[in-house]
Amino acid sequence: MNVPTEAIKAQLLCDIPTSSSTRQAPNSTREHVGCSVATGDGSLPPVLLQRAKKLAAEHEQLSATLATGFDAKTAKRAGEIASVATALKDWEAANSSVAELQGMLGSKDAELRELATDELESTKEQIQELGRRLSTALTPKHPFADMPCLLEFRPGPGGMEGRFFTDSLFKMYQGYCSHKGYKARVVKYEVSDGAGDATGSSGESPIQEAILEVQDPGSYDVFRGEAGMHRVQRIPATESKGRTHTSAVAVWVLPSFPEAGADETAADVNDPESDFYVNPDEVRTETMRARGAGGQHVNKTESAIRLTHVPTGTVVSMQDSRSQHRNREEAWRLLRSRVAQQRREQREELAHSMRNSVLSKDRITRADKIRTYNYNQDRCTDHRSGLDVHNLPDVLEGGETLDRVVASVREWLAERDVQAVIAEEEAAAAAAAAGSGDAAPKKGKK
């Protein structure tokens, strides 16, 4: 960031009038977000700024403690809030620079005024980014953010056309992983029985269920905004009158726990306190013959596995491998991921029900239609971020256009996370004020 030099500061002291007007930039908002956390003048909501200063003060105290001796717990906490302290320091420095530059606008020196004008605009742009960075640093990290993920695809309303588009989405995310350099693995790819040799308008297969694992750490945070109902509007290959049909595909994004023998510190399947822990006594196991194509071995041996988690009713079946042992391993991995996601969602539901804010009224769930792919208009629209993009073929290939959509949703999620923090801080302040009011002595009647 460019800041005034000492020479300019010295000149400023001589030329600033006792009272001068300042120029305020117009508010900068994004059309696809309900409200912006950082306003056009670089200010932040008071509760957010108060939280940042409190954490920065805590970080300073922890750093002083660590300077006298190392303590693992103290070091861990200091590391967790270090980003807040750094972001606040940068944001405050930028605001200080803006104040100085605004004061220069009243200077008698024309050259100084021109310099201040040039630097003021760029500094205000920087302060917007610093405000967003500070807001993001203040939001709690998602507990599954650093984990790999599973993308599950199932056809929704729309009959056979929905099954065809399930294959389109599956291949779209495969292509996206390839373009981004993510390591992806097909866990399940099950074609619908009874569909015969039917194919979609672009040669898609009628998918019953498909699961794609993105194995890179942190991929859950990248893809978690992709969960929901994806709607497609297009003319099916079998449509003789040229009518547009609407179908939908459900996409789930689940955390994927590590392979056996991998580092399981983030998700210990043997720890009863872990979200990924599933008591084997609560799981019913069934073996059966695999269905569909695959040769005599697949159809004649009981290699398929079905697991049922009795407390939640969660059912997982796996038949992709000829090995019953491999199918059992994959089924257990998937079951643990689904149960962990359910537990996480239950906690979120409880938190939302307890939070008295507008966020609870418009919370997005997986049942909502989050995105529309319109073939006739060559358009993809995300209904949360509000972003419209064209070049639908590039979207379905997982190209740069899809990357823009995914990025817009991640920004939208970050905004909502910040708003949730603001709501929690305001609720805590209101509760504290109510508590102090109740504790105050009441005057009785004389």
C-alpha positions in Angstrom: 0.0 0.0 0.0 1.3 3.5 -0.8 1.4 5.8 2.1 2.4 9.5 2.3 6.2 10.1 2.7 7.6 12.0 5.6 8.2 15.0 3.4 4.6 15.1 2.3 3.5 14.7 6.0 5.6 17.7 6.9 4.1 19.8 4.1 0.7 18.7 5.2 1.1 20.2 8.7 1.8 23.6 7.1 -1.0 23.6 4.5 -4.0 21.9 6.1 -6.7 24.5 6.9 -8.4 24.3 10.3 -11.5 22.9 8.7 -11.8 21.1 5.5 -14.4 19.0 3.7 -13.6 15.4 2.9 -14.8 13.5 -0.1 -16.6 10.2 0.4 -16.6 7.5 -2.2 -20.0 6.0 -3.2 -21.0 2.7 -1.5 -19.6 -0.3 -3.2 -22.0 -3.2 -3.2 -22.3 -6.4 -5.2 -25.6 -7.0 -6.8 -25.7 -10.7 -5.9 -25.2 -10.2 -2.2 -27.9 -9.0 0.1 -25.8 -6.6 2.1 -22.1 -5.8 2.1 -20.1 -6.1 5.3 -17.5 -3.4 4.4 -19.2 -0.1 3.2 -17.8 2.2 0.5 -15.9 4.4 3.1 -14.2 1.3 4.5 -16.1 1.1 7.7 -17.2 -2.1 9.4 -20.1 -2.9 11.6 -19.3 -1.8 15.2 -19.9 -5.3 16.6 -17.5 -6.8 14.0 -14.8 -4.1 14.7 -15.2 -4.6 18.5 -14.7 -8.4 18.1 -11.6 -7.8 16.0 -10.1 -5.5 18.5 -10.8 -7.9 21.3 -9.1 -10.8 19.5 -6.2 -8.5 18.5 -5.7 -7.6 22.2 -5.9 -11.2 23.2 -3.3 -12.1 20.5 -0.9 -9.4 21.9 -1.2 -10.8 25.4 -0.6 -14.4 24.2 2.4 -13.3 22.2 3.9 -11.6 25.3 3.3 -14.8 27.2 5.0 -16.9 24.6 8.0 -14.6 24.6 8.7 -15.7 28.2 8.2 -19.4 27.6 6.6 -21.8 25.2 3.2 -23.4 25.9 1.5 -25.6 23.2 -2.1 -24.5 24.1 -1.1 -20.8 24.2 0.7 -21.2 20.9 -2.2 -22.9 19.2 -4.7 -20.2 20.3 -2.3 -17.5 19.2 -2.0 -19.1 15.8 -5.8 -19.3 15.5 -6.3 -15.6 15.9 -3.1 -14.3 14.3 -4.9 -13.7 11.0 -7.4 -11.4 12.7 -4.6 -9.4 14.4 -2.7 -9.0 11.1 -5.8 -8.1 9.1 -6.9 -5.5 11.7 -3.5 -3.9 11.7 -3.5 -3.6 7.9 -7.1 -2.3 7.9 -6.3 0.4 10.6 -3.2 1.4 8.7 -5.2 1.8 5.5 -7.8 3.9 7.3 -5.1 6.1 8.7 -3.7 6.7 5.2 -7.1 7.6 3.9 -7.6 10.2 6.7 -4.2 11.7 5.9 -4.9 11.8 2.1 -8.3 13.3 2.6 -6.7 16.1 4.6 -4.3 16.8 1.8 -7.2 17.7 -0.5 -7.4 21.0 1.3 -3.7 21.8 0.8 -2.7 25.1 -0.9 -0.1 23.1 -2.9 -1.7 22.0 -6.2 0.9 19.3 -6.7 0.2 17.9 -3.2 -3.6 17.9 -3.9 -3.0 16.1 -7.2 -0.9 13.5 -5.5 -3.5 13.0 -2.7 -6.3 12.6 -5.3 -4.4 9.9 -7.2 -3.5 7.9 -4.1 -6.9 8.3 -2.4 -8.8 6.3 -5.0 -6.4 3.4 -5.0 -6.2 3.4 -1.2 -9.9 3.3 -0.9 -10.0 0.3 -3.2 -7.4 -1.4 -1.1 -9.3 -0.7 2.1 -12.4 -2.5 0.7 -10.3 -5.6 0.1 -8.7 -5.3 3.5 -12.2 -5.0 5.1 -13.4 -8.2 3.4 -10.2 -9.9 4.5 -10.7 -8.8 8.1 -14.4 -9.9 8.0 -13.4 -13.3 6.6 -10.7 -13.8 9.3 -13.3 -13.2 12.0 -15.6 -16.0 10.8 -15.1 -19.5 12.5 -13.6 -22.0 10.2 -15.9 -24.8 9.0 -15.0 -28.0 10.9 -14.7 -30.0 7.7 -13.0 -27.2 5.7 -9.6 -28.9 5.4 -11.0 -32.3 4.5 -11.4 -34.1 1.1 -15.0 -34.4 0.0 -17.5 -36.7 -1.7 -19.9 -35.4 -4.4 -23.1 -37.4 -4.6 -25.4 -37.2 -7.5 -29.0 -38.4 -7.7 -31.7 -37.6 -10.2 -34.6 -35.5 -9.0 -37.9 -34.7 -10.6 -38.0 -35.1 -14.4 -38.0 -38.8 -15.1 -35.4 -40.1 -17.6 -34.3 -36.6 -18.5 -33.3 -36.1 -14.9 -31.2 -39.2 -15.0 -29.4 -38.0 -18.2 -28.6 -34.6 -16.7 -27.3 -36.4 -13.6 -24.6 -37.8 -15.9 -24.0 -34.3 -17.3 -23.4 -32.9 -13.9 -21.2 -35.8 -12.9 -19.0 -35.3 -16.0 -19.1 -31.5 -15.4 -17.4 -31.8 -12.0 -15.0 -34.4 -13.3 -13.9 -31.9 -15.9 -13.8 -29.1 -13.3 -11.4 -31.2 -11.2 -9.3 -31.9 -14.2 -9.1 -28.2 -15.1 -8.2 -27.2 -11.5 -5.7 -30.0 -11.0 -7.7 -31.7 -8.3 -7.3 -35.5 -7.8 -10.7 -37.1 -8.3 -11.8 -40.7 -8.1 -15.0 -42.4 -9.1 -16.5 -44.1 -6.1 -19.8 -45.2 -7.6 -21.3 -44.9 -11.1 -24.6 -46.8 -11.2 -26.7 -46.8 -14.4 -30.5 -47.1 -14.0 -31.9 -50.6 -14.5 -34.6 -50.9 -17.2 -33.3 -47.9 -19.2 -31.9 -50.2 -21.8 -29.6 -48.5 -24.3 -31.3 -45.1 -24.0 -29.0 -42.1 -24.1 -29.6 -38.4 -23.7 -29.3 -35.6 -26.3 -25.5 -35.4 -25.7 -24.9 -39.1 -25.3 -25.5 -39.2 -21.5 -26.2 -42.4 -19.6 -29.3 -42.6 -17.4 -27.7 -42.5 -13.9 -29.3 -43.9 -10.8 -26.6 -42.7 -8.5 -23.0 -41.5 -8.8 -20.4 -40.5 -6.3 -17.2 -38.7 -7.0 -14.4 -38.3 -4.4 -12.2 -35.2 -4.6 -9.1 -36.3 -2.6 -7.3 -33.0 -2.2 -7.3 -31.7 1.4 -9.5 -28.6 1.6 -11.7 -29.6 -1.3 -14.8 -29.7 1.0 -14.4 -26.0 1.5 -14.2 -25.5 -2.3 -17.3 -27.6 -3.1 -19.6 -27.2 -0.1 -21.5 -24.5 -1.9 -22.4 -26.8 -4.7 -24.8 -28.9 -2.6 -28.5 -28.5 -3.5 -30.9 -28.9 -6.4 -29.5 -28.2 -9.8 -32.3 -27.5 -12.4 -32.0 -28.0 -16.1 -34.3 -26.6 -18.8 -33.8 -28.1 -22.3 -35.5 -29.9 -25.1 -35.1 -33.7 -24.7 -33.9 -35.8 -27.6 -37.2 -37.6 -27.6 -39.3 -34.4 -27.7 -41.0 -34.3 -31.1 -42.8 -30.9 -30.6 -39.9 -28.9 -29.5 -41.1 -28.3 -26.0 -38.7 -27.4 -23.2 -38.7 -29.8 -20.2 -37.6 -28.9 -16.7 -35.7 -31.6 -14.7 -33.6 -31.5 -11.5 -30.6 -33.3 -10.0 -29.7 -33.4 -6.3 -26.1 -32.9 -5.4 -24.8 -33.7 -1.9 -21.3 -32.6 -0.7 -20.0 -34.7 2.2 -16.7 -34.7 4.0 -14.5 -37.7 3.2 -12.6 -39.3 6.0 -9.0 -40.5 5.2 -8.2 -44.0 3.9 -7.3 -46.6 6.4 -3.8 -46.0 7.7 -3.9 -42.3 6.6 -3.7 -39.4 9.0 -7.0 -39.4 10.9 -6.3 -36.7 13.4 -9.1 -34.6 11.9 -11.6 -37.4 11.9 -10.8 -40.3 14.1 -13.3 -43.0 13.3 -12.6 -44.8 16.6 -13.2 -41.7 18.8 -16.7 -41.7 20.2 -16.5 -37.9 20.3 -15.8 -37.6 16.6 -18.6 -36.9 14.1 -17.3 -39.8 12.0 -17.6 -42.4 14.8 -20.2 -45.0 14.0 -20.8 -47.8 16.5 -20.6 -51.1 14.5 -23.3 -52.6 16.8 -25.7 -50.0 15.4 -25.1 -51.0 11.8 -27.0 -53.8 10.0 -24.9 -55.5 7.2 -26.4 -57.3 4.3 -24.7 -59.1 1.4 -26.3 -59.6 -2.0 -25.6 -60.2 -5.7 -24.6 -57.2 -7.7 -27.2 -55.9 -10.3 -26.7 -54.7 -13.8 -23.9 -55.3 -16.3 -20.5 -56.5 -15.2 -20.0 -60.0 -16.3 -20.7 -63.4 -14.7 -18.5 -62.8 -11.7 -20.4 -59.7 -10.6 -23.8 -61.2 -11.1 -23.2 -64.6 -9.6 -21.3 -63.8 -6.4 -22.6 -61.9 -3.3 -20.1 -59.1 -3.6 -22.6 -56.2 -3.1 -22.9 -54.7 0.4 -25.7 -52.8 2.0 -25.2 -51.1 5.4 -28.0 -49.6 7.4 -27.3 -47.3 10.3 -30.3 -48.2 12.5 -30.5 -45.0 14.7 -30.7 -42.6 11.7 -32.1 -45.0 9.1 -29.2 -44.1 6.8 -28.7 -46.8 4.1 -25.6 -47.2 1.9 -25.1 -49.8 -0.8 -22.0 -50.5 -2.8 -21.4 -52.9 -5.7 -18.9 -51.3 -8.0 -16.0 -53.6 -7.1 -15.8 -57.4 -7.7 -14.3 -57.7 -4.2 -16.8 -57.8 -1.3 -14.0 -56.6 1.0 -13.5 -53.5 -1.2 -17.2 -52.8 -1.4 -17.5 -53.1 2.4 -14.7 -50.6 2.9 -16.2 -48.1 0.5 -19.6 -48.5 2.0 -18.3 -47.9 5.5 -16.5 -44.8 4.3 -19.6 -43.4 2.7 -21.8 -44.3 5.8 -19.4 -42.5 8.1 -19.4 -39.4 5.8 -23.2 -39.3 5.7 -23.6 -39.7 9.4 -21.0 -37.0 10.1 -22.8 -34.6 7.8 -26.1 -35.3 9.4 -24.6 -34.6 12.9 -23.2 -31.3 11.6 -26.5 -30.3 10.0 -28.3 -31.1 13.3 -26.0 -28.8 15.2 -26.5 -26.1 12.6 -30.3 -26.4 12.8 -30.1 -26.1 16.6 -27.9 -23.0 16.2 -30.2 -21.4 13.7 -33.3 -22.1 15.8 -31.6 -20.4 18.8 -30.4 -17.4 16.9 -33.0 -14.6 16.6 -32.0 -13.0 13.4 -33.2 -12.5 9.8 -30.7 -15.2 8.7 -33.0 -17.9 10.1 -35.7 -16.9 7.7 -33.8 -17.3 4.4 -31.4 -20.1 5.2 -30.6 -22.2 2.1 -31.1 -25.9 2.5 -30.3 -28.8 0.1 -33.9 -28.9 -1.0 -33.7 -25.4 -2.6 -33.0 -25.0 -6.4 -29.7 -23.4 -6.2 -28.8 -23.2 -9.9 -30.4 -23.3 -13.4 -28.8 -24.5 -16.6 -30.9 -23.2 -19.5 -29.8 -24.7 -22.8 -32.1 -22.6 -25.1 -30.7 -19.4 -23.6 -27.1 -20.7 -23.4 -27.2 -19.5 -19.7 -26.3 -20.7 -16.2 -27.7 -18.8 -13.3 -26.9 -19.3 -9.6 -29.9 -18.2 -7.6 -27.9 -17.4 -4.4 -25.0 -15.3 -5.7 -27.3 -13.9 -8.5 -24.5 -14.4 -11.1 -25.6 -15.0 -14.7 -23.1 -16.5 -17.2 -23.3 -17.5 -20.8 -21.3 -20.1 -22.7 -23.1 -23.0 -21.2 -20.9 -25.6 -23.1 -17.9 -24.3 -21.2 -19.8 -24.6 -17.9 -20.7 -28.2 -18.6 -17.1 -29.0 -19.5 -16.0 -27.7 -16.1 -14.1 -24.8 -17.7 -13.3 -21.2 -16.6 -16.9 -20.1 -16.8 -17.9 -22.7 -14.2 -15.0 -21.5 -12.1 -16.5 -18.0 -12.1 -19.8 -19.5 -10.8 -18.2 -21.5 -8.1 -16.1 -18.5 -7.0 -19.2 -16.3 -6.8 -20.9 -18.9 -4.5 -17.9 -19.1 -2.2 -18.0 -15.3 -1.9 -21.7 -15.5 -1.1 -21.0 -18.1 1.5 -18.3 -16.0 3.1 -20.7 -13.0 3.3 -23.3 -15.1 5.0 -20.8 -16.5 7.4 -19.8 -12.9 8.4 -23.5 -12.0 8.8 -23.9 -15.0 11.1 -21.0 -13.7 13.2 -22.5 -10.3 13.4 -25.9 -11.7 14.4 -24.3 -13.8 17.1 -22.3 -10.8 18.5 -25.5 -8.7 18.5 -27.5 -11.4 20.2 -24.7 -11.8 22.8 -24.6 -8.1 23.4 -28.4 -7.9 23.7 -28.4 -10.9 26.2 -25.6 -9.2 28.2 -27.6 -5.9 28.3 -30.7 -7.7 29.4 -28.8 -9.6 32.1 -27.3 -6.4 33.5 -30.8 -4.8 33.4 -32.2 -7.7 35.4 -29.4 -7.5 37.9 -29.8 -3.8 38.6 -31.7 -3.1 41.9 -35.3 -2.2 41.4 -36.8 0.7 43.3 -39.8 -0.4 45.4 -42.8 1.6 46.2 -42.6 3.8 49.3 
